[in-house]
Amino acid sequence: MAVKDRLVHTKRISPQEIRELDVYYDKGGMNYFNYTTKPKGIFFSSTVYEHEEGLTWKTLKVGLGESKPGVGYICVVPLTNYRPTALREVRERVEAHAEAIHALCDVGDAAALEQLKAILTGAVVPATAEVGA
Protein backbone atom coordinates (compact mmCIF):
# COMPACT_ATOMS: atom_id res chain seq x y z
CA MET A 1 0.00 0.00 0.00
CA ALA A 2 1.42 3.34 -1.02
CA VAL A 3 1.64 6.19 1.47
CA LYS A 4 -1.02 8.15 -0.40
CA ASP A 5 -3.43 5.22 0.08
CA ARG A 6 -3.07 5.65 3.85
CA LEU A 7 -4.52 9.16 3.91
CA VAL A 8 -8.20 9.25 4.83
CA HIS A 9 -8.88 12.89 5.74
CA THR A 10 -7.10 16.26 5.95
CA LYS A 11 -8.23 19.32 7.87
CA ARG A 12 -6.71 22.77 8.29
CA ILE A 13 -6.51 23.35 12.05
CA SER A 14 -4.83 26.77 11.90
CA PRO A 15 -3.63 29.11 9.16
CA GLN A 16 -0.23 27.37 9.27
CA GLU A 17 -1.13 23.77 10.23
CA ILE A 18 -3.02 20.80 8.83
CA ARG A 19 -3.90 17.49 10.47
CA GLU A 20 -3.95 14.28 8.46
CA LEU A 21 -5.84 11.16 9.55
CA ASP A 22 -4.33 7.93 8.22
CA VAL A 23 -5.36 4.27 8.36
CA TYR A 24 -2.83 1.59 7.42
CA TYR A 25 -1.59 -1.95 7.94
CA ASP A 26 1.76 -2.35 9.69
CA LYS A 27 3.77 -5.57 9.88
CA GLY A 28 5.00 -4.56 13.31
CA GLY A 29 8.52 -4.86 14.62
CA MET A 30 11.14 -3.00 16.61
CA ASN A 31 10.98 0.75 17.14
CA TYR A 32 14.65 1.75 17.06
CA PHE A 33 14.01 5.09 18.77
CA ASN A 34 12.72 3.64 22.04
CA TYR A 35 13.27 -0.15 21.58
CA THR A 36 9.62 -1.05 22.01
CA THR A 37 7.94 -3.61 19.76
CA LYS A 38 5.08 -2.43 17.59
CA PRO A 39 2.42 -5.11 17.08
CA LYS A 40 1.19 -6.28 13.69
CA GLY A 41 -2.21 -4.84 12.82
CA ILE A 42 -4.41 -2.08 11.47
CA PHE A 43 -3.37 1.34 12.75
CA PHE A 44 -4.89 4.81 12.89
CA SER A 45 -2.58 7.82 13.03
CA SER A 46 -3.03 11.54 13.40
CA THR A 47 -0.19 13.78 12.22
CA VAL A 48 0.16 17.57 12.26
CA TYR A 49 2.12 19.31 9.51
CA GLU A 50 3.11 22.91 9.03
CA HIS A 51 1.63 23.92 5.68
CA GLU A 52 1.04 27.41 4.37
CA GLU A 53 -2.01 27.80 2.13
CA GLY A 54 -1.01 27.91 -1.53
CA LEU A 55 2.34 26.15 -1.02
CA THR A 56 2.99 22.65 -2.31
CA TRP A 57 5.18 21.32 0.50
CA LYS A 58 4.50 20.55 4.13
CA THR A 59 6.78 20.08 7.12
CA LEU A 60 6.25 17.40 9.77
CA LYS A 61 5.94 18.91 13.26
CA VAL A 62 7.90 16.52 15.47
CA GLY A 63 9.77 17.45 18.61
CA LEU A 64 9.50 21.19 18.04
CA GLY A 65 8.23 23.17 20.98
CA GLU A 66 5.09 22.01 22.75
CA SER A 67 3.63 18.68 21.73
CA LYS A 68 0.32 18.93 19.90
CA PRO A 69 -2.65 17.11 21.42
CA GLY A 70 -4.08 14.34 19.28
CA VAL A 71 -0.84 13.40 17.49
CA GLY A 72 0.25 9.78 17.41
CA TYR A 73 -0.98 6.33 16.44
CA ILE A 74 -3.27 3.63 17.82
CA CYS A 75 -3.34 -0.07 16.99
CA VAL A 76 -7.06 -0.47 16.27
CA VAL A 77 -7.10 -4.13 15.20
CA PRO A 78 -4.21 -6.39 16.29
CA LEU A 79 -3.71 -9.13 13.69
CA THR A 80 -1.72 -12.30 13.16
CA ASN A 81 -2.48 -12.31 9.41
CA TYR A 82 -3.36 -9.39 7.15
CA ARG A 83 -7.13 -8.93 6.61
CA PRO A 84 -8.11 -6.36 3.98
CA THR A 85 -11.68 -6.28 5.33
CA ALA A 86 -10.39 -5.10 8.73
CA LEU A 87 -8.46 -2.31 7.03
CA ARG A 88 -11.49 -1.30 4.95
CA GLU A 89 -13.80 -1.25 8.01
CA VAL A 90 -11.51 1.02 10.05
CA ARG A 91 -10.98 3.29 7.03
CA GLU A 92 -14.76 3.58 6.51
CA ARG A 93 -15.29 4.47 10.19
CA VAL A 94 -12.66 7.23 9.96
CA GLU A 95 -14.20 8.57 6.73
CA ALA A 96 -17.70 8.56 8.25
CA HIS A 97 -16.65 10.28 11.50
CA ALA A 98 -13.69 12.43 10.38
CA GLU A 99 -14.98 15.69 11.86
CA ALA A 100 -15.70 14.06 15.24
CA ILE A 101 -12.23 12.49 15.21
CA HIS A 102 -10.60 15.87 14.46
CA ALA A 103 -12.57 17.40 17.36
CA LEU A 104 -11.37 14.65 19.71
CA CYS A 105 -7.78 15.15 18.52
CA ASP A 106 -8.14 18.87 19.30
CA VAL A 107 -9.14 18.02 22.88
CA GLY A 108 -6.37 15.44 23.28
CA ASP A 109 -7.13 14.32 26.85
CA ALA A 110 -7.67 10.80 28.25
CA ALA A 111 -11.47 10.94 27.89
CA ALA A 112 -11.15 12.07 24.27
CA LEU A 113 -8.71 9.23 23.62
CA GLU A 114 -11.21 6.69 24.96
CA GLN A 115 -13.97 8.18 22.76
CA LEU A 116 -11.61 8.05 19.78
CA LYS A 117 -10.83 4.38 20.41
CA ALA A 118 -14.56 3.62 20.67
CA ILE A 119 -15.19 5.28 17.28
CA LEU A 120 -12.26 3.50 15.63
CA THR A 121 -13.30 0.06 16.89
CA GLY A 122 -16.95 0.63 16.03
CA ALA A 123 -18.05 0.35 19.65
CA VAL A 124 -19.90 3.66 19.49
CA VAL A 125 -21.24 6.05 16.86
CA PRO A 126 -20.56 9.63 17.98
CA ALA A 127 -23.25 12.23 18.32
CA THR A 128 -21.67 15.46 17.12
CA ALA A 129 -23.10 17.42 20.03
CA GLU A 130 -21.38 15.12 22.54
CA VAL A 131 -17.87 15.25 21.06
CA GLY A 132 -15.41 16.58 23.60
CA ALA A 133 -18.10 16.86 26.27
Disulfide bonds with the S-S distance in Angstrom:
none
